[in-house]
Every structure is written in structure tokens, then in C-alpha cells.
Amino acid sequence: MLFSLSQMTDSKALNTEVLASPKVSVASFFGTNMQPTSRLYGPIMESLSENSPPKYKETTIKDYVAHFNAKGLDETSALDYFKL
């Protein structure tokens, strides 16, 4: 997503533009009690079609967190590992 905000100094005008692609992929897990589970997390099936195939494989929270922790903070996405 690209967000651009510009303000003219001579007036009170404020221009805002937002350009976004139709799909955004975000891996997020929220919770305080992460019990071990074999449940697979992946793309929302209703959003998939022949023209819009999945971009990432399904994974468990355990596998995602293990990869994220092993990868470290090196300015690359942890999602790259799960791309199809």
C-alpha cells in the first residue's frame, strides 16, 4: 500500500491519496494462550478462484512461529518462506 500525504504551506489545503492493490497478505496471530494445535491456517477459501489462486501455503501457528524465530529480524518477510 502506498500512502501519500502532502500539505501546502501557504494555505490550509490538505491533499491525501491512497493507492492500494486489491489484495493484501498479512500473517497475524492474536492471543495470550497459544495452545498447541494441528489446525492449518491459510488463505480465505471464499476469496480464491481460478483467476485468483492462493499465494501462500497453509501452515500451523507452531510452524510459522518456529520459522519466524529462527529467521530473526533481518528486514525480510517471514511470509516469503510460505510462498507457493
N, CA, C and O atoms as a printed pandas DataFrame, in Angstrom:
     atom_number atom_name residue_name chain_id  residue_number  x_coord  y_coord  z_coord
0              1         N          MET        A               1    0.844   -1.152    0.000
1              2        CA          MET        A               1    0.000    0.000    0.000
2              3         C          MET        A               1    0.899    1.227    0.000
3              4         O          MET        A               1    1.913    1.271    0.697
4              5         N          LEU        A               2    0.523    2.194   -0.769
5              6        CA          LEU        A               2    1.254    3.442   -0.821
6              7         C          LEU        A               2    0.378    4.519   -0.221
7              8         O          LEU        A               2   -0.772    4.678   -0.629
8              9         N          PHE        A               3    0.893    5.249    0.725
9             10        CA          PHE        A               3    0.137    6.328    1.342
10            11         C          PHE        A               3    0.932    7.603    1.157
11            12         O          PHE        A               3    2.097    7.682    1.548
12            13         N          SER        A               4    0.308    8.589    0.567
13            14        CA          SER        A               4    0.970    9.855    0.306
14            15         C          SER        A               4    0.179   10.972    0.955
15            16         O          SER        A               4   -1.037   11.057    0.790
16            17         N          LEU        A               5    0.862   11.822    1.688
17            18        CA          LEU        A               5    0.217   12.939    2.358
18            19         C          LEU        A               5    1.051   14.181    2.087
19            20         O          LEU        A               5    2.237   14.223    2.413
20            21         N          SER        A               6    0.437   15.181    1.496
21            22        CA          SER        A               6    1.169   16.417    1.238
22            23         C          SER        A               6    0.359   17.591    1.750
23            24         O          SER        A               6   -0.869   17.591    1.664
24            25         N          GLN        A               7    1.048   18.594    2.285
25            26        CA          GLN        A               7    0.376   19.766    2.833
26            27         C          GLN        A               7    1.009   21.002    2.231
27            28         O          GLN        A               7    2.232   21.139    2.211
28            29         N          MET        A               8    0.165   21.912    1.733
29            30        CA          MET        A               8    0.652   23.162    1.169
30            31         C          MET        A               8    0.904   24.126    2.318
31            32         O          MET        A               8    0.059   24.274    3.200
32            33         N          THR        A               9    2.062   24.785    2.314
33            34        CA          THR        A               9    2.421   25.665    3.421
34            35         C          THR        A               9    1.720   27.015    3.360
35            36         O          THR        A               9    1.539   27.652    4.398
36            37         N          ASP        A              10    1.314   27.477    2.159
37            38        CA          ASP        A              10    0.694   28.795    2.020
38            39         C          ASP        A              10   -0.798   28.796    2.316
39            40         O          ASP        A              10   -1.382   29.867    2.481
40            41         N          SER        A              11   -1.417   27.660    2.387
41            42        CA          SER        A              11   -2.862   27.622    2.617
42            43         C          SER        A              11   -3.208   26.491    3.573
43            44         O          SER        A              11   -2.330   25.777    4.056
44            45         N          LYS        A              12   -4.467   26.344    3.831
45            46        CA          LYS        A              12   -4.941   25.293    4.724
46            47         C          LYS        A              12   -5.286   24.017    3.965
47            48         O          LYS        A              12   -5.861   23.093    4.541
48            49         N          ALA        A              13   -4.939   23.954    2.673
49            50        CA          ALA        A              13   -5.297   22.797    1.843
50            51         C          ALA        A              13   -4.493   21.573    2.272
51            52         O          ALA        A              13   -3.315   21.669    2.615
52            53         N          LEU        A              14   -5.146   20.449    2.243
53            54        CA          LEU        A              14   -4.508   19.186    2.582
54            55         C          LEU        A              14   -4.948   18.154    1.559
55            56         O          LEU        A              14   -6.141   17.886    1.422
56            57         N          ASN        A              15   -4.003   17.577    0.843
57            58        CA          ASN        A              15   -4.308   16.566   -0.173
58            59         C          ASN        A              15   -3.858   15.206    0.328
59            60         O          ASN        A              15   -2.736   15.052    0.810
60            61         N          THR        A              16   -4.733   14.229    0.213
61            62        CA          THR        A              16   -4.412   12.873    0.641
62            63         C          THR        A              16   -4.733   11.914   -0.484
63            64         O          THR        A              16   -5.814   11.974   -1.071
64            65         N          GLU        A              17   -3.792   11.022   -0.789
65            66        CA          GLU        A              17   -4.015    9.997   -1.799
66            67         C          GLU        A              17   -3.641    8.652   -1.208
67            68         O          GLU        A              17   -2.628    8.529   -0.521
68            69         N          VAL        A              18   -4.453    7.650   -1.472
69            70        CA          VAL        A              18   -4.149    6.291   -1.050
70            71         C          VAL        A              18   -4.292    5.387   -2.253
71            72         O          VAL        A              18   -5.350    5.348   -2.882
72            73         N          LEU        A              19   -3.228    4.654   -2.583
73            74        CA          LEU        A              19   -3.251    3.673   -3.654
74            75         C          LEU        A              19   -3.026    2.312   -3.027
75            76         O          LEU        A              19   -2.040    2.112   -2.317
76            77         N          ALA        A              20   -3.914    1.389   -3.276
77            78        CA          ALA        A              20   -3.783    0.060   -2.685
78            79         C          ALA        A              20   -4.088   -1.000   -3.723
79            80         O          ALA        A              20   -4.968   -0.821   -4.565
80            81         N          SER        A              21   -3.369   -2.091   -3.664
81            82        CA          SER        A              21   -3.666   -3.210   -4.548
82            83         C          SER        A              21   -4.903   -3.924   -4.001
83            84         O          SER        A              21   -5.242   -3.769   -2.828
84            85         N          PRO        A              22   -5.577   -4.706   -4.846
85            86        CA          PRO        A              22   -6.805   -5.351   -4.393
86            87         C          PRO        A              22   -6.601   -6.392   -3.296
87            88         O          PRO        A              22   -7.545   -6.710   -2.573
88            89         N          LYS        A              23   -5.385   -6.929   -3.157
89            90        CA          LYS        A              23   -5.147   -7.954   -2.139
90            91         C          LYS        A              23   -3.975   -7.553   -1.257
91            92         O          LYS        A              23   -2.978   -7.007   -1.731
92            93         N          VAL        A              24   -4.109   -7.825   -0.002
93            94        CA          VAL        A              24   -3.037   -7.603    0.949
94            95         C          VAL        A              24   -2.892   -8.878    1.758
95            96         O          VAL        A              24   -3.888   -9.412    2.246
96            97         N          SER        A              25   -1.669   -9.377    1.910
97            98        CA          SER        A              25   -1.424  -10.591    2.682
98            99         C          SER        A              25   -0.751  -10.224    4.000
99           100         O          SER        A              25    0.304   -9.590    4.015
100          101         N          VAL        A              26   -1.362  -10.623    5.086
101          102        CA          VAL        A              26   -0.833  -10.316    6.404
102          103         C          VAL        A              26   -0.958  -11.555    7.274
103          104         O          VAL        A              26   -2.025  -12.165    7.343
104          105         N          ALA        A              27    0.120  -11.925    7.932
105          106        CA          ALA        A              27    0.068  -13.036    8.884
106          107         C          ALA        A              27    0.003  -12.442   10.277
107          108         O          ALA        A              27    0.925  -11.744   10.700
108          109         N          SER        A              28   -1.063  -12.707   10.984
109          110        CA          SER        A              28   -1.239  -12.165   12.329
110          111         C          SER        A              28   -1.860  -13.213   13.233
111          112         O          SER        A              28   -2.821  -13.884   12.856
112          113         N          PHE        A              29   -1.310  -13.347   14.418
113          114        CA          PHE        A              29   -1.864  -14.235   15.424
114          115         C          PHE        A              29   -2.040  -13.421   16.692
115          116         O          PHE        A              29   -1.086  -12.813   17.177
116          117         N          PHE        A              30   -3.239  -13.404   17.228
117          118        CA          PHE        A              30   -3.519  -12.643   18.433
118          119         C          PHE        A              30   -3.994  -13.596   19.519
119          120         O          PHE        A              30   -4.849  -14.449   19.281
120          121         N          GLY        A              31   -3.442  -13.446   20.695
121          122        CA          GLY        A              31   -3.881  -14.280   21.800
122          123         C          GLY        A              31   -2.828  -14.336   22.884
123          124         O          GLY        A              31   -1.659  -14.023   22.658
124          125         N          THR        A              32   -3.258  -14.735   24.053
125          126        CA          THR        A              32   -2.333  -14.853   25.172
126          127         C          THR        A              32   -2.103  -16.304   25.561
127          128         O          THR        A              32   -1.199  -16.605   26.340
128          129         N          ASN        A              33   -2.909  -17.199   25.027
129          130        CA          ASN        A              33   -2.814  -18.601   25.397
130          131         C          ASN        A              33   -2.722  -19.433   24.123
131          132         O          ASN        A              33   -3.738  -19.924   23.630
132          133         N          MET        A              34   -1.524  -19.595   23.591
133          134        CA          MET        A              34   -1.321  -20.309   22.338
134          135         C          MET        A              34   -1.125  -21.798   22.617
135          136         O          MET        A              34    0.003  -22.269   22.759
136          137         N          GLN        A              35   -2.214  -22.519   22.692
137          138        CA          GLN        A              35   -2.166  -23.956   22.921
138          139         C          GLN        A              35   -1.716  -24.669   21.650
139          140         O          GLN        A              35   -2.088  -24.260   20.551
140          141         N          PRO        A              36   -0.919  -25.729   21.784
141          142        CA          PRO        A              36   -0.514  -26.494   20.603
142          143         C          PRO        A              36   -1.743  -27.044   19.873
143          144         O          PRO        A              36   -2.652  -27.588   20.500
144          145         N          THR        A              37   -1.761  -26.901   18.567
145          146        CA          THR        A              37   -2.873  -27.397   17.766
146          147         C          THR        A              37   -2.360  -27.761   16.376
147          148         O          THR        A              37   -1.354  -27.220   15.915
148          149         N          SER        A              38   -3.043  -28.661   15.728
149          150        CA          SER        A              38   -2.655  -29.058   14.371
150          151         C          SER        A              38   -3.477  -28.302   13.325
151          152         O          SER        A              38   -3.394  -28.602   12.134
152          153         N          ARG        A              39   -4.270  -27.324   13.770
153          154        CA          ARG        A              39   -5.108  -26.561   12.839
154          155         C          ARG        A              39   -4.235  -25.825   11.826
155          156         O          ARG        A              39   -3.240  -25.194   12.184
156          157         N          LEU        A              40   -4.626  -25.918   10.558
157          158        CA          LEU        A              40   -3.913  -25.225    9.494
158          159         C          LEU        A              40   -4.541  -23.860    9.241
159          160         O          LEU        A              40   -5.764  -23.725    9.208
160          161         N          TYR        A              41   -3.697  -22.858    9.066
161          162        CA          TYR        A              41   -4.142  -21.510    8.728
162          163         C          TYR        A              41   -3.657  -21.202    7.325
163          164         O          TYR        A              41   -2.528  -21.530    6.960
164          165         N          GLY        A              42   -4.512  -20.574    6.547
165          166        CA          GLY        A              42   -4.157  -20.261    5.172
166          167         C          GLY        A              42   -5.085  -19.212    4.608
167          168         O          GLY        A              42   -5.749  -18.488    5.349
168          169         N          PRO        A              43   -5.125  -19.135    3.279
169          170        CA          PRO        A              43   -5.971  -18.121    2.649
170          171         C          PRO        A              43   -7.454  -18.386    2.901
171          172         O          PRO        A              43   -7.860  -19.521    3.151
172          173         N          ILE        A              44   -8.239  -17.344    2.833
173          174        CA          ILE        A              44   -9.693  -17.468    2.966
174          175         C          ILE        A              44  -10.214  -18.099    1.685
175          176         O          ILE        A              44  -10.104  -17.505    0.612
176          177         N          MET        A              45  -10.779  -19.294    1.784
177          178        CA          MET        A              45  -11.173  -20.066    0.601
178          179         C          MET        A              45  -12.172  -19.331   -0.287
179          180         O          MET        A              45  -12.131  -19.473   -1.509
180          181         N          GLU        A              46  -13.063  -18.552    0.310
181          182        CA          GLU        A              46  -14.061  -17.823   -0.475
182          183         C          GLU        A              46  -13.431  -16.752   -1.360
183          184         O          GLU        A              46  -14.060  -16.292   -2.313
184          185         N          SER        A              47  -12.202  -16.350   -1.058
185          186        CA          SER        A              47  -11.545  -15.315   -1.861
186          187         C          SER        A              47  -10.735  -15.899   -3.015
187          188         O          SER        A              47  -10.163  -15.152   -3.808
188          189         N          LEU        A              48  -10.681  -17.238   -3.117
189          190        CA          LEU        A              48   -9.884  -17.890   -4.153
190          191         C          LEU        A              48  -10.732  -18.245   -5.362
191          192         O          LEU        A              48  -11.932  -18.495   -5.247
192          193         N          SER        A              49  -10.085  -18.264   -6.534
193          194        CA          SER        A              49  -10.733  -18.683   -7.777
194          195         C          SER        A              49   -9.634  -19.088   -8.751
195          196         O          SER        A              49   -8.451  -19.021   -8.417
196          197         N          GLU        A              50  -10.022  -19.510   -9.962
197          198        CA          GLU        A              50   -9.023  -19.842  -10.979
198          199         C          GLU        A              50   -8.164  -18.634  -11.306
199          200         O          GLU        A              50   -6.962  -18.761  -11.540
200          201         N          ASN        A              51   -8.783  -17.463  -11.323
201          202        CA          ASN        A              51   -8.061  -16.230  -11.642
202          203         C          ASN        A              51   -7.332  -15.647  -10.443
203          204         O          ASN        A              51   -6.516  -14.738  -10.591
204          205         N          SER        A              52   -7.618  -16.159   -9.272
205          206        CA          SER        A              52   -7.023  -15.650   -8.047
206          207         C          SER        A              52   -6.605  -16.816   -7.147
207          208         O          SER        A              52   -7.240  -17.066   -6.122
208          209         N          PRO        A              53   -5.530  -17.535   -7.529
209          210        CA          PRO        A              53   -5.096  -18.698   -6.741
210          211         C          PRO        A              53   -4.407  -18.265   -5.444
211          212         O          PRO        A              53   -4.041  -17.099   -5.297
212          213         N          PRO        A              54   -4.231  -19.193   -4.511
213          214        CA          PRO        A              54   -3.528  -18.845   -3.269
214          215         C          PRO        A              54   -2.071  -18.502   -3.554
215          216         O          PRO        A              54   -1.466  -19.047   -4.477
216          217         N          LYS        A              55   -1.519  -17.604   -2.762
217          218        CA          LYS        A              55   -0.119  -17.206   -2.909
218          219         C          LYS        A              55    0.765  -17.838   -1.840
219          220         O          LYS        A              55    1.987  -17.881   -1.980
220          221         N          TYR        A              56    0.140  -18.328   -0.769
221          222        CA          TYR        A              56    0.882  -18.903    0.347
222          223         C          TYR        A              56    0.295  -20.250    0.724
223          224         O          TYR        A              56   -0.912  -20.465    0.615
224          225         N          LYS        A              57    1.165  -21.166    1.173
225          226        CA          LYS        A              57    0.689  -22.477    1.615
226          227         C          LYS        A              57    0.110  -22.365    3.021
227          228         O          LYS        A              57    0.386  -21.411    3.749
228          229         N          GLU        A              58   -0.684  -23.343    3.380
229          230        CA          GLU        A              58   -1.243  -23.387    4.727
230          231         C          GLU        A              58   -0.138  -23.752    5.715
231          232         O          GLU        A              58    0.822  -24.433    5.354
232          233         N          THR        A              59   -0.272  -23.307    6.946
233          234        CA          THR        A              59    0.713  -23.606    7.971
234          235         C          THR        A              59    0.047  -23.599    9.344
235          236         O          THR        A              59   -1.043  -23.056    9.521
236          237         N          THR        A              60    0.718  -24.207   10.299
237          238        CA          THR        A              60    0.248  -24.161   11.682
238          239         C          THR        A              60    0.906  -22.968   12.375
239          240         O          THR        A              60    1.919  -22.449   11.908
240          241         N          ILE        A              61    0.329  -22.549   13.472
241          242        CA          ILE        A              61    0.939  -21.463   14.240
242          243         C          ILE        A              61    2.330  -21.878   14.702
243          244         O          ILE        A              61    3.268  -21.081   14.665
244          245         N          LYS        A              62    2.459  -23.131   15.138
245          246        CA          LYS        A              62    3.749  -23.635   15.625
246          247         C          LYS        A              62    4.822  -23.516   14.550
247          248         O          LYS        A              62    5.921  -23.037   14.827
248          249         N          ASP        A              63    4.517  -23.947   13.323
249          250        CA          ASP        A              63    5.500  -23.881   12.238
250          251         C          ASP        A              63    5.833  -22.441   11.859
251          252         O          ASP        A              63    6.992  -22.116   11.602
252          253         N          TYR        A              64    4.812  -21.576   11.824
253          254        CA          TYR        A              64    5.063  -20.173   11.484
254          255         C          TYR        A              64    5.955  -19.510   12.533
255          256         O          TYR        A              64    6.931  -18.844   12.190
256          257         N          VAL        A              65    5.618  -19.693   13.811
257          258        CA          VAL        A              65    6.394  -19.067   14.887
258          259         C          VAL        A              65    7.816  -19.625   14.922
259          260         O          VAL        A              65    8.766  -18.872   15.140
260          261         N          ALA        A              66    7.976  -20.937   14.710
261          262        CA          ALA        A              66    9.317  -21.540   14.687
262          263         C          ALA        A              66   10.152  -20.932   13.566
263          264         O          ALA        A              66   11.318  -20.597   13.772
264          265         N          HIS        A              67    9.563  -20.790   12.381
265          266        CA          HIS        A              67   10.297  -20.183   11.263
266          267         C          HIS        A              67   10.616  -18.721   11.556
267          268         O          HIS        A              67   11.736  -18.271   11.317
268          269         N          PHE        A              68    9.640  -17.977   12.072
269          270        CA          PHE        A              68    9.837  -16.562   12.375
270          271         C          PHE        A              68   10.976  -16.376   13.378
271          272         O          PHE        A              68   11.828  -15.506   13.195
272          273         N          ASN        A              69   10.994  -17.185   14.432
273          274        CA          ASN        A              69   12.042  -17.073   15.452
274          275         C          ASN        A              69   13.407  -17.489   14.917
275          276         O          ASN        A              69   14.416  -16.877   15.269
276          277         N          ALA        A              70   13.458  -18.524   14.069
277          278        CA          ALA        A              70   14.734  -18.983   13.508
278          279         C          ALA        A              70   15.280  -17.980   12.495
279          280         O          ALA        A              70   16.494  -17.805   12.386
280          281         N          LYS        A              71   14.396  -17.327   11.760
281          282        CA          LYS        A              71   14.786  -16.379   10.723
282          283         C          LYS        A              71   15.418  -15.130   11.308
283          284         O          LYS        A              71   16.371  -14.590   10.747
284          285         N          GLY        A              72   14.900  -14.680   12.411
285          286        CA          GLY        A              72   15.418  -13.463   13.016
286          287         C          GLY        A              72   14.892  -12.212   12.332
287          288         O          GLY        A              72   14.114  -12.285   11.381
288          289         N          LEU        A              73   15.327  -11.070   12.830
289          290        CA          LEU        A              73   14.884   -9.784   12.300
290          291         C          LEU        A              73   15.915   -9.262   11.303
291          292         O          LEU        A              73   16.808   -8.496   11.665
292          293         N          ASP        A              74   15.784   -9.682   10.053
293          294        CA          ASP        A              74   16.755   -9.284    9.036
294          295         C          ASP        A              74   16.141   -8.437    7.927
295          296         O          ASP        A              74   16.675   -8.397    6.818
296          297         N          GLU        A              75   15.045   -7.769    8.203
297          298        CA          GLU        A              75   14.355   -6.884    7.261
298          299         C          GLU        A              75   13.743   -7.609    6.073
299          300         O          GLU        A              75   13.417   -6.973    5.071
300          301         N          THR        A              76   13.579   -8.927    6.159
301          302        CA          THR        A              76   12.877   -9.670    5.116
302          303         C          THR        A              76   11.604  -10.243    5.726
303          304         O          THR        A              76   11.500  -10.412    6.941
304          305         N          SER        A              77   10.653  -10.534    4.870
305          306        CA          SER        A              77    9.369  -11.039    5.338
306          307         C          SER        A              77    9.456  -12.509    5.724
307          308         O          SER        A              77   10.057  -13.312    5.010
308          309         N          ALA        A              78    8.863  -12.852    6.841
309          310        CA          ALA        A              78    8.781  -14.263    7.234
310          311         C          ALA        A              78    7.830  -15.015    6.322
311          312         O          ALA        A              78    7.884  -16.243    6.257
312          313         N          LEU        A              79    6.950  -14.298    5.610
313          314        CA          LEU        A              79    5.990  -14.940    4.717
314          315         C          LEU        A              79    6.641  -15.505    3.458
315          316         O          LEU        A              79    6.085  -16.409    2.835
316          317         N          ASP        A              80    7.815  -14.986    3.068
317          318        CA          ASP        A              80    8.469  -15.482    1.847
318          319         C          ASP        A              80    8.664  -16.994    1.883
319          320         O          ASP        A              80    8.550  -17.656    0.851
320          321         N          TYR        A              81    8.953  -17.537    3.038
321          322        CA          TYR        A              81    9.164  -18.973    3.218
322          323         C          TYR        A              81    7.916  -19.776    2.867
323          324         O          TYR        A              81    8.023  -20.932    2.458
324          325         N          PHE        A              82    6.743  -19.185    3.020
325          326        CA          PHE        A              82    5.483  -19.895    2.815
326          327         C          PHE        A              82    4.860  -19.654    1.441
327          328         O          PHE        A              82    3.766  -20.145    1.165
328          329         N          LYS        A              83    5.552  -18.896    0.571
329          330        CA          LYS        A              83    5.020  -18.647   -0.774
330          331         C          LYS        A              83    4.975  -19.933   -1.575
331          332         O          LYS        A              83    5.854  -20.787   -1.456
332          333         N          LEU        A              84    3.940  -20.063   -2.394
333          334        CA          LEU        A              84    3.804  -21.230   -3.271
334          335         C          LEU        A              84    4.570  -21.001   -4.556
335          336         O          LEU        A              84    4.582  -21.868   -5.430
